[in-house]
């Protein structure tokens, strides 16, 4: 079963492809996404990588957390599930 990792501390020039290539040293990368600002398109400095197994995800954490990548020190850990109340908008009060 695939395991999703949060990757923080990314350089603003990091792309999803370069992130995928970097994490491939730890196993099969199912997906890699750098989160970008919806208006400017610029990286927000973090992203998510999905490894094909939990063992590969743990290896990536052990091997890549606190390591330098593209001039910045990475923070790598298991991604937390989003809360249900996160981005929900309330109806206007009339």
C-alpha positions in Angstrom: 0.0 0.0 0.0 1.3 3.4 -0.9 2.5 5.9 1.7 2.3 9.6 1.4 5.1 11.8 2.7 5.1 15.5 3.4 8.3 17.3 2.2 9.0 20.7 3.6 11.9 23.1 3.1 11.8 22.9 -0.7 13.6 25.5 -2.8 11.3 27.7 -4.7 12.9 26.4 -7.9 12.2 22.8 -7.1 9.9 21.1 -9.6 7.7 18.0 -9.2 10.0 16.2 -11.7 13.2 17.0 -9.7 11.4 16.0 -6.5 10.4 12.6 -8.0 13.9 12.0 -9.3 15.4 12.7 -5.8 13.1 10.4 -3.9 13.5 7.6 -6.5 16.8 6.7 -4.8 14.6 5.2 -2.0 12.2 3.2 -4.1 9.3 3.5 -6.5 7.7 7.0 -6.5 4.0 6.8 -7.3 3.6 10.6 -7.4 5.5 13.8 -6.5 3.9 17.2 -6.3 5.2 20.6 -5.4 2.4 22.7 -4.0 2.2 26.1 -5.8 0.3 29.3 -5.2 -2.8 29.3 -7.2 -2.5 32.9 -8.4 1.3 33.3 -9.0 2.2 29.7 -9.7 5.2 30.0 -7.5 6.2 27.1 -5.2 5.0 27.4 -1.6 8.1 25.6 -0.4 6.5 22.2 0.3 5.1 19.2 -1.5 4.0 15.6 -1.2 5.6 12.4 -2.4 3.8 9.1 -2.5 6.1 6.0 -2.2 4.7 2.6 -3.4 5.3 0.9 0.0 5.4 1.9 3.7 8.9 0.4 3.9 10.1 2.7 1.1 8.5 5.7 2.8 10.3 4.9 6.0 13.6 4.5 4.1 13.0 7.9 2.5 12.4 9.5 5.9 15.5 7.9 7.4 17.7 8.7 4.4 16.4 12.2 3.2 15.1 14.0 6.3 17.5 16.8 7.3 19.5 16.4 4.1 20.4 19.2 1.7 18.5 19.3 -1.6 18.9 22.2 -4.1 20.4 24.4 -1.4 17.8 23.8 1.3 17.5 21.3 4.2 14.5 19.0 3.8 11.9 18.0 6.4 10.5 14.6 5.5 7.7 12.9 7.4 4.5 10.9 7.0 1.7 13.2 5.7 -1.1 13.8 8.1 -4.7 13.4 6.8 -6.5 16.7 6.2 -9.2 17.7 8.7 -12.7 17.9 7.4 -13.3 21.5 8.6 -10.2 22.9 6.8 -11.3 24.9 3.8 -15.0 24.8 4.1 -16.7 28.1 3.6 -19.6 29.2 5.7 -22.7 30.6 4.0 -23.0 34.4 4.5 -25.0 35.7 7.4 -27.9 37.9 6.1 
